[in-house]
Amino acid sequence: MADNRQNEREPLLRRAYENEPLPDPLARARYQAYKVRWFMLFVLSLLNASNGMIWISFSPIADMTSKYFHITTMQVNWLAIIYMVINIPLGIVAMWCLDGLGLRVSLILASWINFVGSGLRIISCMNLDENFRYPLLLTGQGITACAQPLIMFATTKLAALWFPVNERALANSIGSMANPIGILLGNIIAPLVVTNPDRIKLLMDIFTVPAGVGVVFTTFGIWNSVPPTPPNASAAEMSEPFWSGVKKVCFFFSHQHDLTVVLLQACKTKSFLILMLSYGGGFAIVTTLITLLEQLICPHGYSDTFAGICGALMFGVGLLGAGGAALIVDKTKKFEETAKIGLSVSTIFLLAFLVVSRQPNQEILLAVLLALVGFFGFAIVPVCLELGVECTYPVAEATSAGFIIISGQIQALLYTIMIPALAPTLSRSELPEQTCSSPSGINLPQDYTVPNMVFSGIAAFLALAFTIFFRCEYKRLRAEEEILAERLLNLSREHTLSINA
C-alpha cells in the first residue's frame, strides 16, 4: 500500500493555501498550529457524543423499552451489545480507512453512517408490523455501530496531526471523552423524556438531531486531513504503512525462524500487549457496567431515574478527571505513572460500589462511589491512548488506538453476555423490594451476587497486572527530540555557511 501519510495529504477538495510555498529555511525547523484544529476537534467530539448517546439510548430505560417493543431484557441488552459485535471486525477496516484514506474522508463517512442508522431507529417506532419493529431497530443500532470505530480511532490521529506536543494529550482527552459525554447525556435525557413507553419515539427524534448536525459540519466544514505545515516533529515524519504497523503490533515483523530472534522481537511490543489487555479490560468493565447498571441495582429497589443519575455522575465527574490528567501529562509527560494510579484507585472504588449496590436505600453512597470510579477511571482514557502511540511508534496513531479499543470491545462483549447469564432469578423473599419486572412478567429480576464477585475478581486482576508488569519506552517523544535537535543543527550549519559566504 502506498505511503499512508502521503494519502492523507491528498484530500477530496483542496484549499488554495495548500499549494502556497513555505518560507525557507525556517519552514524546515519551525512548526505551526492552525486555529481550525479546534473546529475539527469540536466536530469530531460532536460525532463521538452523538454516537455515544445513540449507543446508550435504551440501557437506562430497559424496562420501558421492553414494554414498548414487547421484547425481553436480553433483547434490550443486544441493542448495546451489537456495538461491540460490529466493532470487532470493522475495527480493522476503520484503522485502514483512517491510515489509508485519511482523516477527512473517514469522518465524512462516519457522520453519514451515524445519521442513516439513527434515521432507521425512528422508522422502527412507526406503525409497522410488530414482527418488523425490533429487527429494524436492531439494524439501525447496527448501522450506527459501524460509525463508532471510525470516530473513536480518529482521536489520536487528529491530536497527532493537528496539535503541538504540549496540547496533544488535552486534544486526545477532549476527543475521546466526548463519547462519555454522549453517554452521560443519554443517561440523563432518556429517563427524563421516557416517562412512559409511548415517548420512546420522541427520544429517538431528539438523539437524531446531533447526528444530523454532525453530517453538515463534516461534509461542508472539514476540508483537509492534515495541515499545510505540521504542528510537531512526529507529524512531519511518515508513519508506517497500515499493514506494516499491524504486523509490528502482532509480532510478525520478519521472516525470521530463529526462536531467539522472534522472542527478542516480541519483547519490543510486550508493553503494548499488556496495555491492550489491561486498559482494554478496564474499558470493557466500564462499558458493561453502564450497559447493565439499571439491571444491577433495580433488584434492590433503585429506579430507572436513579440509574440514569448514577451513570450521569460517573461520566460527568469522569470528564473532570480526564481533563485534569491530560493537563498533568501534557506538562510532566508522566503517562505511565498517571495511568497506574488512575486504574488502581478506580478499581478500589469499583469494588466498593459492587458490594454496596446489593444493599437497599444507599443512594448517596452509591452515587459517590460511581462518581469516584468515573473521576479516576476516565482520567486514564486519553493517557492510555497516548501510551499506546508511544509504545508502538512509528506505527500509525489510529492503528495503535484501534487495537486497544478493539481489545476493549471483545472483552466487553464477553462480559455483557456472561454477567447476566451467571445471574439466577431473585428469591421470593427479595421480590417485594425489586423494581425490575414489568406487569406482564416478561422480565424476571435477577440476583447479581455471583456476577458481581466475578466482576470484582477480573477488575482486581487487571489492575494488579498493569501496575506490576507494564513498562513503556516513550519512543515518539524520544524521536521528536532527536528530529528537532537534528533540524536545529542543520539550520545552524546553514546559517554559519551563509555568514562565511
N, C-alpha and C positions, 0 to 999 in steps of 0.2 A: 504494500500500500504506500501511496505517496506520502511524503512528509506531512504529518497531521497539522503542524503549526503553520505550514505554508497554505494548507487548505483553509485554515481559519482566516488567512489574510486575503481571501477571495470571496467576499460577501455577495449576496444576490444583487444588491444595489449598492453602488459606490457613491460616496460623498466627494465633493470637489476637493476637499483638503487632503484626501488620501494620497494624491499624486504630487503634493507640494514638496519641494526639496527641503531637507532639514539642514540647519546650519552646521557647517563642518569647520573644524574638527570637534566642536563641543558636543555635537549630537552623539559622538561615539562614547562620551563619558557621562553625559547628563541624561537623567530620566525625567519623564514628565507625567503628571497625573491630570486627567481631564475631569471637569465638573460633571460631565454626562455620566460618569461612573456611578454617581449617586442615583440618577434616574434609572439606570439599568438595574441597580441593586433594589430599588423600590419595585420595579416591575417584576423581577424575579421573586421578591418577597410576597407580592400580591398573589402571584400564581401559586406559590408554596402554601400561603394561608388559605386560599380558595380550595386547593386540593385537600388540605387537612380538614377543613370544615365539611367537605363532602364525604370524606372517609368516615368521620366520627358521627355523622348525622343521626344514626339510629341507636348507637350504644347507650346514650343517656336516657333514651325513651324506648328501651327494648320491649316493655310490656305494651305500650301504646302501638308500636309498630306491629307487634304480634297480633293485636286485635284488629288493626286496620286491614292488614293483608291476609289475615287468617292463616298465620304460619306459626311454627314453633320457635322457641328461643334459639335453638341451634341454627335455624334458618336465618334468624336475625343476625346471629354471630357471623354467618357466612357473608353478610354484606360488608363486614370489615375484613374477614379472613381472605376474601377474594383479592384484596390489595396485595397481600403477602404472596399468594399463589402466583399472581401475574408478575409481580416484581422480580421474582427469582429468575425466570427465563428471559424476561425482557430487560433485565438489568444489563446483560452483556450487550444487547442491541443499543441500549441507551448510552453506554460507555463509548461504543463505536461511533454513534451519531455525534456526540459531543466532541470526540477527538478527531473524527474524520470529516464531518460536515460543518462543524463549527458551532459556536455558541448561539449566534443569531438564528440560524435555521432550526436548531434544536428547540429553542424557546418558542418560536412561532408554531412549530409542530405541536409542542406540548400544550400550548394555550388552546389551540383548536380542538385537540383531543379532549381536553378537560371540559370545554364548553359543550361539545356534542354529547358526551356522556351525561353531563348534568341535564341537558335537554331531554334525553331519554328517560331519566328518572321522573321528570314532570309528566311525561306521557303515560307512565305506568300508573299514575294516580287518576287518570281519566276513566270514563265509563266504558271499560273493556270487560271482556270475558274474564272472570276471576282466575281462570287457569293460566292466563297470559300475563297477569299483572306482576306477580313475583318474578317470573323469568325475565320480563322486560326490565324490572327494577335491578335485578342482579346483573343484567347485561350493561345497563347504564353505569352501575358501580364498577364493573369490569373495565369499561372503556376509560373512565376517569382514572382507574388504577394504572392504565398504560402510560399516562402522562407523569405519574409520580416519579419514576426513576430519572426521567429526563430533567425534571425540575430539581429534585434533591441532589443529584450528582453535579449539577451545574454550579453549586455554591462555591466549592473550592476553586473551580476553573475561573469563575468571574473574579474572585478575590485575587487569584494569582496573575491574571492577565491585565486587570484594570487598576489595581490598588497598589500603592507603595508598601514597602516592607512594614512600616510602623502602623499600617491600617489593615493589614491582611486578616489578622485574627478577628478584628472588630467587624469587618465586612463579612467574614465567614460566619460570625456569630449572628449578625442581623439576618443574613440569608437563610441559614439553617434553622434559626429559631422562629422564622415566620411560619413554618409548619406547625409547631406547637401553639403559636398564636391562633392559627386557624382552629386547632383542636380546642383551645381554650374558649374561643368564641362559640364554637359548636356546642360545647358543654353548657354554656350559659344560655344561648339562644334557643336550643332545641326544647328544653323543659319549659321555658317561659312561653314559647309560641304554641307548643303542642299540649294544650291543657285538656284536649280530648282528641281521640284518634282522627276525627274528620279534619283537623287542622294540619295534618302532615303535608298535604299539597302546598299549603302556604309556606311551610318550612322549605320545601323544595324550591319554590319560586324565589325566596329570599337568598338561598345559597347559590342560585344560578347567576345573580347579579354580579358578584365579584368575578366569576368566571368569564362573563361577557365583557366586563371592563378590561380584564387581562388580555383578551383577544385583540381589542382595539389598541391597547398600549404596545403590545409586542409587534403586531403587524405593521403599525404606522409609526412607532416611536423608536424602535431599535434598528439601527442602520448598519452597524458594524459588529463583527465578532471580536476584533482586537483594536486597540487604539493605534493611531499613526506612529507614536513614539512610546516605547514600553515604559512602565512606571517603576520597574525594578530590574535587577540583573538577570534573575531567572526567567522573567517574562521575555527577555531578549534572546534567550537561548532556545534551541529547538528541543522540545520534549521527545521522548522515544515514540516511534510509531505504535499504534494501538496494540497489535498482536505481539510486538516485541515486549511491550510493557506487561501484557498478560502473562507471557512466558516467564518473565523475571519474577513476577509475583507468585507464580505457580511452580517455581524452581526449575522450569525446563529451559535453562539458559543455553545449553550447548548440546553437542552430540557426544559428550564425554561418557565413557562407560566405566571409568575407574571410580570405585566406590568412594575413595578418599576425596577425590575431586568433587564428586556430587555432594557429599556431606558438607564440604567446605563451602560450596556454593549455596547450599540450603541454609547454612547458618547466617548468610548475608541478609536474608529476609525473615529469620526466625522471629525477630521483634515484631514484624508486621503481622505474622500469623497470630501471635499472642494478642496483639491489639485487635485484630479482626474478630477473634473468638470472644475475647473479654468485653470489649466495648460493644460488639455486635450482640452479645448476650445481654448486656445492660439495656441496650436499645430495645431488644425483644421483650425484656421484662416490663419495661415502661409501656410498650405497645400493648402487651397482653393485659396489664393492669388497667389501662384506660379503657380497653375494649370490654373487659368483664367487670368493671368497677361496680356498676349497678347490681349485677348478679351476685357479686361477692358480699355486698353489705345489705341487700334487701332481706335476706333470711333473718336478720336481727332487727328489723323494724325501721330501717332507714329508707327514705323516699327517693323517687327519681330526682326531685329538685335538689335534695342534699347531695346526691351522687354527682349531679351537674356542678354544684358549687365546689365540691371537693376537687373535681377534675380541673375546674377553672382556677382554683387556688394553686394547685400543683403546677400548672403551666404558667400562670401569671407570675408567681414568685420565682419560678424557674427562669423566666426572662431576665429578672434582676441578677440571678446567679450567673447566667451565661454572659450578660453584658459586663459584669464585674470581672469575670475570669478572662474575657477577651482583652479588656484593658490591661489587666495584670500581665498576661503573657506577651502582649504587644510590646510592653516596656521591658520586662525581665527576661523573656524567652525561656522561662521555666515551664515548658509544656509538660514534661514528664511528671514533675512534682505536683503540679496543679491537677493533672488527671488522676493521679493516685489518691490524692487527698479527697477529691470530689467523689470518686467511685466508692471509696471505703466508707466515708461518712454517710453518703446517701443510702448505702446498703444497710447500715445500722438503723437508720430511721425507717427504712422499708420493713425490716424485720419487726420493729416495734409496731408499725401500722398493722401488719398481718396478724399480730397477736391481739391487739386492741379491737380490731374490726369484728371479732367474734363476740364482743360484749355490747349489749344494748345501751342506749342513752349516753353515748360517749362522743357526741357530735363535735364538741370543741377540740377534744384531744385528737380525734381522727383528722380533723381539718388541719390542725397544727402539724401533725406528723407528715401528712401528704404535702403540705407546703414546704417542709424541710427536705423531703425527698426531692421535690422539684428544684429547690434552690441549689442543692449540691449536685444532684443528678444532671440537670441541664447545663450546669457550669462546664461539664466536660464535653458537651457536644461539639462546639467549634474547636476546642483544644485537641480532641482526639482526631478530628478530621485533618487538622493541620499536622498532627503527629504522623498520620498515615502518609501524607505527602513527604514529610521529612525522612521517614524510614525508607521510602521507595524511590526517591529522586534519582534519576530524571524521568521516571515513569510519569505519564500524563496525569494531571490532577484528578480528572474525572474517573480515571481507571482505579486509582487507589481508593478514592471515596466510594466508588461504586462497589468494590469488593467488600468494604466494611459494611455498607448498608445492606447489600445482598445477604451477607452473613447474618445480620440482624433480622432480616425478613424471613430467612429459613428457620431460625430459632424461634421467632415469634409465631410462625405458622405451627410449629410443633407444640409450643406451649399453649396456644389458644385452643387447639383441638384437645390436647392432653388434659389440661386443667379441668374443664367441665366433665370430661369422661371419667375422671377419678372421683368425682363428687357424687355420693349417693343422695337420694331424696331425704328431706328433713324427717326427723322422727315426729310422731304425733304430739309429743309434749312441746315441741318447738314451733309447731304450725301456727298457734294463735298470734305470735308476735311478728310473723313474716309479712312482707308487703310485695311479694313477687308474683303470685299466681293471679291469673285473670279469672273472672267469674265463670268462664266456660270450662276452666280446668285444663286448658290445652297445655299449659306450662306448669310443671311441678317444681316447687322451690327445692334447692339442693343444699346440702351440707358441705361447705368448703374447708373443713378442718384438715383433712388429709392433703388436698391440693395446696393449701397454704404452707404446710410443712415441707412439701416437695419444693415449692417455690422458694421458700426460705433457704433450703439447702443449696439450690442452684445459685442463688444470688450470693451467698456467702462464699461458695467455691470460686466463682468468677472473680470476686473482689480480691480474694487471697492470691489467686493465681496471677492476676495482673500486678498486684503490689510486689510480689516476691520475684517474679520471673521477667517482667518487662524492662528492657533497657533499649534506649533509642539513640542512634547516632544521627545528629542533625545534619544530614547530607546537603539539603538545599541551602541552609544558612551558611554552611562552610563554602559551598560552591559560589554563592553570591559574594562572599567576602573575597574569594580568590579572583573572581571575574572583575570586581570593582577595583581591586588592587592592580590587576594587570592593565586595566583601561587607564587608570590614573598614571601608571608608569609610562605607558605608551604616549599619553598626552604630554607628560613631562619631557619625554625624549623629543617629541615633535617641536615643542616649544623651545628646547635647547638648540635644536638644529636650525630653527628659523632665526634665532638670535645670532648664531655663529655665521649664518649665511649673510 
